[in-house]
């Protein structure tokens, strides 16, 4: 059995959890997750322009020491869109890796893998790695149309992580809070994180089991207390 190259965490006994690869080198869950993130990136990057509307400040506005008015833009988003800051994403672990990846990191991330797909499908093609004039929407459409080829790439685990960082940065830029983790999934074979969802019942982000009863919430809380006590 070919296994998914993305980590699935570990069981309560410390053993690595495994899942069968069904789409290229990804399991069904992570393949679906990658499609979801790519579509979100395409939409949210375009919508950054609306977040930068004149007069908007966002939650991270910068104030001076005096009584001057706050800067009339969302500084977080301005930094995301500032091409002067360079063309490569920060490394994981950098102090600002989640909040402020250098731009054009989002289009650069997507273009890198879209161009890799073009070269894979047409080995005679001379690769163009520069991001100049790259259309993010078209690049993502290519990745989705050639998704099976995309997920077969040797570096699909790196691609998944890079797209996830771009997705997370855009989620933060749009002011969407990170979902709170309530505990671990009660399914014995899963043990994934159970997280809150806006306007919906909590669910396991790994197996997608929905927890919609007070009895379930109580069990999760009790098991989480036991887990922390035994840690």
N, C-alpha and C positions, 0 to 999 in steps of 0.2 A: 504494500500500500504506500503510495506517495503521500507524504504528510505536508500540511500547510506550513509555509516558511515563516509565518507570523506567530509570535509567542501567544499562547493561550493561558499563560499564568501557570500556577501550580495548585495541586490539591492540598487538603489540610495536612496530608502526610509529607508534603514537600516534593512530591513527584510532579514532573512536568506533564501538563495535560496535552493531549494530541488530538488532531482532527485531520480527516482525510481531505486531500486536495481535490477539488471538483472542477474548478475553473483555472486551468493552467497550474500554477504552483500555490494557489490560494484555496482555502475552504469556502464553502458556500457563504458562511457568515461574513468573512473578511472581503470576499469578492463583492458582495452586496454593499458592504460598508464603503468600499472604495468607489463604487458607482455613486453612492449617495454623496460622498464628500466632493467628488469631481463636479457633480451637478450644483452643489451648494457654492463651491468656489466660483463657478461660472457666473452664477447669479449675484453673489455677495460682492464680488470684485467690481462688477458694473455699478452696483448700488452704493459703492463708496462715495460716488459723486454726490449722492443725495445727503449723505451724512456730513459732507463738507459744506452744506448750504450756508450762505452768509448768515451770521447771527447765532449759529449753533455752537455750543461749547462742549457738550458731552460731559461725562462724569469726571474726566481727568483734566479739566481746564487748569491752566497755569496762572497763578495770581502773583503780582509783584508785592513787594513789602509795603507799598503805599496803598492808597485807596483807588488806584486805577481800575478801570473795568477789565474783566477777564478777556483773554484773547478770543476773538469772535469766530474761532473754528475749533474743531475737535483736533487737538494736537496729536493724539494717538493716530488718527486716520491720516493727518497731514504727513506724519513721519512714514507711514506705510506707503504713501503715494509719492514720496520725494525721491525722484530718480538721482538726485545729487548724492545720496547716501551710499551708492555703490550697487553692484549687480549680483552679489552672492549672499545667500542666507547666512545668518550666524550659525555657528556650531551649536549642537545640543549641549547644554550646560552653561552656555554664555549667560551672563546675568539677565539679559533682555531677550533670550532666544524665543520666548513665547509671545511677549508683548510687542516687540518691535523688530521683526526681521527686516534686514536691509532690502530696499527695493532696487530693481524690480524682481524681488525674490519670488513673488507669486507667479507672474507670467514666465519668469526664467525657469522655475521648477517645472511648470507644465510644458513649456517649449522643449526642455531638455529631453523629456520622455516621448513627446510627440515626434521630435526629430529622430530619436532612436528607433521609433516604430517605422518611420519612413525609410530609414536605411535598412532595417530588417526586412521590410517588404520589397525593397528595391536596392540590392547590394551595390548596383552600379551608381547609385546616387552619391553625389558629393555632399557630405553633411554641412549644414549651416547652423552653427551653434549660437550665433549672435541672436539677441532677442529683438533687434530692430524690426519694427513694423509687424511683429507677431500679433495675430488676432487671438486673444485668449479663448474666446468662444469657439472659434474654428479649431484651435488646438485641442480643446477638450472634446469637441465633437469627434475628432480623429481618434482620440484615445478610446472613446466609448464605442465607436464603430469597429475599431480593431481591438476590442477588449480581450479577446482570447489570445491574440498575439502579445498584447501588453502584459497579461498575467503570466506568460511563458518566459518573459525576460529573466535572465539570471539575477538582475538587480531589482526584481519586483519588490523585495522586502525593503530596499532603500527607497524605492519609488513610493511605496505605501507610506513610509515614515515621513517623506518629504511632503507629500500631498496632505497628510494629517497635520503637519506643522503649519502649512499654508492655510488649511481649513480652520485650525484653532486660532491663528492670528486674525483671520477675518471675523470669526465668531466674537472674539474679544473686541475688535474694532467696532462692531455693530452693537456693543454693549449687552451681549447676551450672556447671562451668568452661567458659570459651569454647573452642571447638575450635581446636587449633593448626593454622596454615596451613603445609603442607609445601612448596608450590611452585605452579606453574601447570599447568593442564590440558595434556596432550600433543595433544589434538585441535586441529588447525591452525585451524579455524573457531571455536574456543571461547576458549581461553586464560583460562578462569576459575580461581578459587582451588581447589586441592586441599586438603581439610581432613580431619583425623582425626575418627573417629566412635567413640563408646563401643560396645564389643562388636560392631564391624563394621569392615570394611576401609575405608581412606580413599576419599573420592569427591570429584568435582568438584561443588561446590554450585551450579554454573550448568547444566551439561548432564547431571549425574548419572552420568557415567561412573565406574565402580568400579575402583579400582586395588588388585588383590589378589595381585600376584606380586612377589617380590623384584626381578625385572628392571624392572618398572614403577617401583618405589620408587627404584631406582638411577638410572634415566633422569630422574626428576623432580628428584632431588638434584643430578645433574650439570647439568641445564638451569638449575636455580635458581642454582648457583654461577656459571655463565656469565652469567646475567642480571645478577647483582649485580656481577660483574667489569666488565661493559660499561656499568653505570649511571654 
